[in-house]
Amino acid sequence: MDKKLLLKGLKIGALVLFAIGFFLPFIVGKQLGVDYSHSAFNLEALNPDKSADVFIYVFYAITIAAIVLMFVKPEFEKIAYLVAVGIGFILLVVVYVQVFNDADLKMFIDLGAMTAGIGFGIILQIIMVVAAVVLEFFGNKLFKVE
């Protein structure tokens, strides 16, 4: 098997798993004694003013464009890949700050009406960012690609 193609497939897999992380629970906790979990796509359930849908759709478009560019223009593979990972990480931080620094959420937590914690989606995405960076900068040495 071609090691270069395997490395490219692993990079694409890391991007896809990062993107799937937005569908997994982003915030979890209890609200009035009932367990809840919300993905990045249904953050409006916590606060109608908070929505990350547009950001996520833009990230998906950038990810698809990066994957296509990795195959069509191999000379831009590194740039496209790092741009997609970087924008995804920035988006993750923006959505995290938007959710966990919400004044209404903090007020309800302080009153004891709810609890909030980091969901598995965020953890998976952080792991995928680390894996993506390792694959990009150390992948050639790990797989002995020439």
C-alpha positions in Angstrom: 0.0 0.0 0.0 1.2 3.5 -0.8 2.3 5.1 2.4 1.7 8.6 1.1 -1.9 7.8 0.2 -2.4 6.2 3.6 -1.1 9.4 5.3 -3.4 11.5 3.2 -6.3 9.2 4.2 -5.5 9.5 7.9 -5.4 13.3 7.5 -8.8 13.3 5.8 -10.1 11.0 8.6 -8.9 13.4 11.2 -10.7 16.3 9.5 -13.9 14.3 9.2 -13.8 13.2 12.8 -13.2 16.8 13.8 -16.3 17.8 11.8 -18.4 15.0 13.3 -17.5 16.4 16.7 -20.0 19.2 16.2 -22.8 16.6 16.1 -21.8 15.1 19.4 -22.7 16.5 22.8 -21.0 19.9 23.2 -22.4 20.8 26.6 -23.9 18.4 29.1 -25.4 18.7 32.6 -28.6 18.9 34.5 -31.4 21.5 34.3 -34.0 21.4 37.0 -33.1 17.8 37.8 -33.3 16.6 34.2 -30.2 15.5 32.3 -29.5 17.4 29.1 -26.9 17.4 26.3 -26.7 19.7 23.4 -24.6 19.5 20.3 -23.3 22.6 18.6 -26.2 22.5 16.2 -28.9 22.9 18.9 -27.4 25.5 21.2 -30.5 27.6 20.7 -32.2 25.2 23.3 -30.0 26.8 26.0 -30.3 30.4 24.8 -32.4 31.4 21.7 -29.8 34.2 21.0 -26.9 31.7 20.6 -26.5 29.8 17.4 -23.4 28.4 15.9 -25.0 26.9 12.8 -23.7 29.4 10.3 -20.1 29.0 11.6 -20.3 25.3 11.4 -21.7 25.3 7.8 -18.9 27.6 6.7 -16.4 25.2 8.4 -18.0 22.2 6.6 -17.6 24.1 3.2 -14.0 24.9 4.0 -13.3 21.3 5.0 -14.9 19.9 1.8 -12.9 22.4 -0.3 -9.7 21.4 1.6 -10.3 17.7 1.0 -11.0 18.3 -2.7 -7.9 20.5 -3.0 -5.7 17.9 -1.3 -6.4 15.5 -4.3 -6.7 18.0 -7.1 -3.7 20.2 -6.3 -1.3 18.1 -4.2 1.2 21.0 -4.0 -1.4 22.9 -1.8 -2.2 19.9 0.4 -0.3 21.1 3.4 -1.8 24.7 3.2 -5.3 23.5 2.7 -5.1 21.0 5.5 -3.6 23.4 8.0 -6.1 26.1 7.1 -9.0 23.7 7.6 -7.7 22.5 10.9 -6.8 26.0 12.1 -10.2 27.5 11.2 -11.9 24.5 12.8 -9.9 25.0 16.0 -10.7 28.8 16.0 -14.4 27.9 15.5 -14.3 25.5 18.3 -12.9 28.1 20.6 -15.4 30.7 19.5 -18.4 28.4 20.1 -16.9 27.3 23.4 -16.6 30.9 24.6 -20.0 31.7 23.2 -21.6 28.9 25.2 -19.6 28.8 28.5 -19.3 32.5 29.0 -23.0 33.2 28.5 -24.4 35.4 31.3 -27.7 33.6 31.5 -26.0 30.3 31.8 -23.7 31.5 34.5 -26.7 33.0 36.4 -28.7 29.7 36.3 -25.6 27.8 37.5 -25.0 30.2 40.3 -28.7 29.9 41.4 -28.3 26.1 41.4 -31.0 25.6 38.7 -28.6 23.8 36.4 -25.1 22.4 35.9 -23.0 22.5 32.8 -19.9 20.6 31.7 -17.9 19.9 28.6 -19.3 17.3 26.3 -17.6 14.5 24.5 -17.7 16.5 21.2 -15.3 19.0 22.5 -13.0 16.4 23.9 -13.0 14.5 20.5 -12.3 17.7 18.6 -9.3 18.6 20.8 -7.9 15.1 20.3 -8.5 15.4 16.5 -6.7 18.8 16.4 -3.7 17.2 18.2 -3.8 14.2 15.9 -4.1 16.4 12.8 -1.0 18.5 13.8 1.0 15.4 14.6 0.0 13.8 11.3 1.0 16.9 9.4 4.3 17.6 11.0 5.5 14.2 12.0 3.4 11.9 9.7 6.2 11.6 7.1 8.6 10.4 9.7 6.1 8.1 11.4 5.2 6.3 8.2 8.6 6.8 6.6 7.1 8.5 3.5 9.6 9.8 1.0 
